[in-house]
Amino acid sequence: MTKNWYRIGLVGIFLLSLSLRFWGLDRFNTLVFDEIYYAKFGHNYLNYIPFFDAHPPLGKYMIAMGMWLSSYIPLWTEGVNGLTGALRSPGSYRWVNALSGSFIPLIIANIAYHISYRRSFALIAGLFTACDGLFIVESRYALINIYIVVFGLLGQWLFLLALTSQRQRRNLYLVIAGMAFGCAVATKWNGLFYLAGIYLIWSIGWIWKFVTSEYQPRDNSVDVEPISLQTSLYNITQINIGQIIFFLGIIPTVIYSLIWIPHLQINPKFGFIQVHQEILGFHERLDGNTAQVHPYCAAWYKWPLMIRPMAYYYQTAQSVNDPLPVLGPPLPSGAGKVIYDVHAMGNPFLWWFGVAALLFLLGMLIAKVMIPLVKEKRLSLPEKLSVDTWIALYIVWNYAINLLPWTIVSRCVFIYHYMTGVVFAFLAIAWFVDQCLRSYYRPLRIVGVTISFVIVAALIFWLPVYLGLPLSPEGYKMRMWFKSWV
């Protein structure tokens, strides 16, 4: 694939992502789900109104920035409401989220490229990410989870860029990566998992250097296609402990601390240490991950198979010609002939195939260790490992570090907490499909095409519940395959 076709493909993916997020962005002239908190908090920042929130402030700053810019560039003027604390159109507090979320498929594509140098893998990863419903829904409303993913993935991409760059440019990429990681944590604390993933990969690289003798220095002044795991891990060891501490330790900490300054000026009741104690106490008081605490509580093990998605908005109307039901009590049960549902659920087949691909990659990594153990009767690391093993290592480690910490969390958690990890499942199934499409074996190519078709078809089928389009009761039930989905 030529560079021009690759760039055209990226532009197409971005336009698809952009259209899915901006089309009908102001459809519901109300506050949807946690907009009742975050959109109001954005208004509070603009008007210097003190408040308490259980998360760091950056996500609300972004929403506030969108509101502020919209007051100078009114893009949505037809419908307004005063639910945030002032008369605003819903598009004014949603558009920055929509724009930010539109870049996630591009960042994923670039990560895929820089761990493989395969343009086909990158485009497939970007396309699959653009086809996910949970990311579409989270991007279309004034919520904050999208910023964890944007900044966290941006930090990882910049780190990968630094590995194959000259010293000055490498330091620049590392500085910006550290800033991005700081911004991820300043949105929600679980943004730290993206940084932890880099720490793990870096540590593995240095461990590999000490236990193998196959490292051969190479010129890092130009971007070249890596030919083995050793070359990729050698690049990682060009970054020493001092750089890690400064660029990916001190800089994220400084950025995180600076981001709190405007919030603390508006909310002087708690200092920097106290506000963190209050936030921690708030989450500790949410103990209990059961339906009695919240009907959509979903423990971590329910996320990968999407057992318990959640409805962000659900209303009924008599007909599609009726005004959109955004205020007032719902119709009596069974009276509505049209359903408007915004469901925070992923693309089911993308998620399910992603889990299968992750298990395949995990098995591949285990086999690389177990086969020599069985043959040689001793534990040893293989001397020659492929690029695909490096890809598997990167994907599986990052997925695990974004999922496993949730196993010890006892508070009520929801499916959107899985957003930081599921992107690596997208990379896993994209890698598998790319391997199939590159195969000389025709049945494997058919498998790759079939998986891609099913994922795109699933996006189209479930699009009404991602965008909140009107559905008949039959159409709604057709899309709610399991009772736990409702």
Secondary structure as UniProt FT lines:
FT   HELIX           3..22
FT   TURN            23..26
FT   TURN            33..34
FT   HELIX           35..46
FT   TURN            47..48
FT   HELIX           58..72
FT   TURN            83..84
FT   HELIX           90..93
FT   HELIX           95..102
FT   HELIX           104..116
FT   HELIX           119..130
FT   HELIX           133..139
FT   TURN            140..142
FT   HELIX           145..163
FT   HELIX           167..185
FT   TURN            186..187
FT   HELIX           189..191
FT   HELIX           192..211
FT   HELIX           229..236
FT   TURN            237..238
FT   HELIX           241..245
FT   HELIX           246..250
FT   HELIX           251..266
FT   TURN            268..269
FT   HELIX           272..284
FT   TURN            285..286
FT   TURN            291..293
FT   TURN            295..296
FT   HELIX           300..302
FT   TURN            303..306
FT   STRAND          310..317
FT   TURN            320..321
FT   TURN            333..335
FT   STRAND          338..344
FT   HELIX           348..376
FT   HELIX           387..403
FT   HELIX           404..408
FT   HELIX           415..418
FT   HELIX           419..438
FT   HELIX           442..467
FT   STRAND          470..471
FT   HELIX           473..479
FT   HELIX           483..485
//
